[in-house]
Amino acid sequence: MAAGAAATYFGLRNMGSMAEYNASVAATRSALKQAPETSDLIRYATLAANSHNTQPWQFKISDVGIEILPDMARQIAIVDPDNHHLFASLGCAAENLAIASGGRGKPGELSFSSANDGAVMFAFGGGAPVEPALFDAIPKRQSTRGDYEGKAVSSRDLQTLYAAAAVPGVDLVLITDRPQIGRLRDLVVAGNNAQIADAAFVQELKTWLRFSPRQAIVTGDGLFSATSGSPALPAWLGPVMFDLVFKAKAENEKYARQLASSAGVAVFVAQKEDREHWVLAGRACQRFALQATALGLKHAFINQPVEVAGLRPELATLVGLPERRPDLVMRFGYGAALPFSARRPTESVIIS
Ligand SMILES: Cc1cc2nc3c(=O)[nH]c(=O)nc-3n(C[C@H](O)[C@H](O)[C@H](O)COP(=O)(O)O)c2cc1C
């Protein structure tokens, strides 16, 4: 009786369970039918990586294809003031959509339209190749923010990753050299220090954090603590604990450990600095992530050196592409899976 009252008092009863959460995300990741509805292809598109799990997209179905539009209500203005990540996220979703549709006998072509805010068009037709390994990886891919095992990736698998991520307009640099990874770690730490010292950055991040399974299920978006290997907590307690533990020193030590345990780092650098090329960078990184998943590898973004603008020139020099703007940074390696992240219901992202 007393334990029951205490559980109610501390909000434990209302926080939901991981079993409920896992069942809910499993439904969003169920395998595509042989002849899926267009809305089910869109569900696969939404399983793409996207910044802060904001899912900043809307899908418009027509006879000729599917348009992917930015949802400007889901901008994250502090960390992403020029919507770079927002358009990269659209690229990630577009790539999933093209692979999913091609895998179910409806290949198509992706293109960018700069009309209005900019949008990605997936037009049915054309002879894009079916990519079974990438297709199968779509519901299995996750950003895995844990420590990895420190094991190297064979040069053959590195080649496969490099080839899979080839998207015209985007250069990929793979870093596996330890001293170079060390220099990259220093940039991540410098970026982290700048971001954690910025109250507006931390405040914005907190609005996208989810602490209880129920909160994560109900919103269907955001960064749920359990997906990063942190404990699930009652929704009221999470922000309090976050303020206590989210400190630069501890975060920097964590990133240093995570990078030391990774097999390498992929840096994506588009050839131009505009929305069309940010979409292309997103497409390349999604392809890389899917191929990594197919090879049994895990991946996680470490974008601090591209988010803190002052660090970009140093990163560009480190990857041998001075004067260019690096777009995305992703570590990879062998490691254990974590709980999947949630998605909003597909109906809520389809517009007419
Ligand atoms: C453009 C972009 C930027 C991202 N930046 C980061 C980042 O800096 N750190 C991080 O941990 N995850 C980052 N992510 C990963 C997202 O948080 C992740 O994709 C989202 O929470 C959904 O989870 P999932 O990838 O496991 O499906 C980024 C993703 C994208 C597409």
The ligand as a MOL file (V3000), in Angstrom:
LIG
                    3D

  0  0  0     0  0            999 V3000
M  V30 BEGIN CTAB
M  V30 COUNTS 31 33 0 0 0
M  V30 BEGIN ATOM
M  V30 1 C 21.1220 16.5780 -39.8860 0
M  V30 2 C 21.2090 15.7300 -38.6440 0
M  V30 3 C 21.9470 16.1680 -37.5600 0
M  V30 4 C 22.0590 15.3720 -36.4130 0
M  V30 5 N 22.8810 15.7730 -35.3820 0
M  V30 6 C 23.0690 14.9550 -34.3210 0
M  V30 7 C 24.0420 15.2600 -33.3310 0
M  V30 8 O 24.7740 16.2390 -33.4290 0
M  V30 9 N 24.1740 14.4220 -32.2770 0
M  V30 10 C 23.4230 13.2850 -32.1640 0
M  V30 11 O 23.5920 12.5640 -31.1940 0
M  V30 12 N 22.5170 12.9520 -33.1060 0
M  V30 13 C 22.3340 13.7600 -34.1780 0
M  V30 14 N 21.4700 13.3850 -35.1780 0
M  V30 15 C 20.7250 12.1170 -35.0470 0
M  V30 16 C 19.2880 12.3480 -34.6590 0
M  V30 17 O 19.1700 12.7870 -33.3350 0
M  V30 18 C 18.5230 11.0320 -34.8900 0
M  V30 19 O 18.5510 10.7100 -36.2560 0
M  V30 20 C 17.0740 11.1230 -34.4090 0
M  V30 21 O 17.0170 11.2790 -33.0190 0
M  V30 22 C 16.2820 9.8860 -34.7990 0
M  V30 23 O 16.8710 8.7480 -34.2740 0
M  V30 24 P 17.3630 7.5460 -35.1860 0
M  V30 25 O 18.4610 8.0580 -36.0790 0
M  V30 26 O 17.8490 6.5040 -34.2220 0
M  V30 27 O 16.2020 7.0800 -35.9900 0
M  V30 28 C 21.3640 14.1480 -36.3410 0
M  V30 29 C 20.6080 13.7190 -37.4410 0
M  V30 30 C 20.5530 14.4900 -38.5870 0
M  V30 31 C 19.7960 13.9850 -39.7910 0
M  V30 END ATOM
M  V30 BEGIN BOND
M  V30 1 1 1 2
M  V30 2 1 2 3
M  V30 3 2 2 30
M  V30 4 2 3 4
M  V30 5 1 4 5
M  V30 6 1 4 28
M  V30 7 2 5 6
M  V30 8 1 6 7
M  V30 9 1 6 13
M  V30 10 2 7 8
M  V30 11 1 7 9
M  V30 12 1 9 10
M  V30 13 2 10 11
M  V30 14 1 10 12
M  V30 15 2 12 13
M  V30 16 1 13 14
M  V30 17 1 14 15
M  V30 18 1 14 28
M  V30 19 1 15 16
M  V30 20 1 16 17
M  V30 21 1 16 18
M  V30 22 1 18 19
M  V30 23 1 18 20
M  V30 24 1 20 21
M  V30 25 1 20 22
M  V30 26 1 22 23
M  V30 27 1 23 24
M  V30 28 2 24 25
M  V30 29 1 24 26
M  V30 30 1 24 27
M  V30 31 2 28 29
M  V30 32 1 29 30
M  V30 33 1 30 31
M  V30 END BOND
M  V30 END CTAB
M  END
